[in-house]
Amino acid sequence: MFVTRLISGIVLMVAAIFLLFFGGVWLAAVVGVLSLIGVYELLRVLGMEKHPLAVPAYLFTAAYYVLLYLNLSRWSLGLIILNLVVMLIIYVLQYPRFAIEKVAGTFFACIYVSVMLSAIYQTRCLNNGHWLVWLIIIGAWGSDTCAYLVGMLIGKHHFSELSPKKTVEGCVGGVLGAGLIGFIYSCFFPYHDMFVISPMLVFSLVAMVSAVISQFGDLAASAIKRNFEVKDYGNLIPGHGGILDRFDSVIFVAPFVYYLLVLTSYIHL
């Protein structure tokens, strides 16, 4: 199991390096496909992957990434509203076949997976995004690794019943470790004049805030699985489960990194 998980992790990291370095249509397409799979996984947990409401959810996800790639993100809010309206029309036309909770769950899947995960691509599209986008990886996977190591070494105090292996010491170690990695990474960042304050401070703070958010992203995904009594969202990635099992923290971290970078730099939305 460990070997399988390790090999899958290496393959994911190699793929991430390639996609985040080149960006463009390849990154937009892959993140879009990951979002589609993630929406499917979440709807399957909700028992709605083949429900009539799933169709607009899948179409919304595809259309949303096309807008982003074509640099038409100003229309994204309109698309989100249209998606909700279409779902409500289906709800009305098929009333009383299903409850409004079905609409809420499907719409939640679109925002939680498709919109939030798209911040990876949007961060890569920022000025010098080929450098900045790695803060998402540091805040999500970097902090997770640090938390695991610190928890294994000195973890004693249980953090949450949603994750028996999480400890307070591990969480603190994840935040501090991400901050240290962010600081070290900033030492190689060549575009110091793009930030209002020191990039060393920016990278460290962004990484630490992201590490805190990452913990709750992981736990939120676990809480949903607990509510519906499932172990994993899928089995697409050997040793890791589904897309949402591997990208649960990234989904939370990506939007925060994007907006924190915008707020701390000369970059404009």
Disulfide bonds with the S-S distance in Angstrom:
none
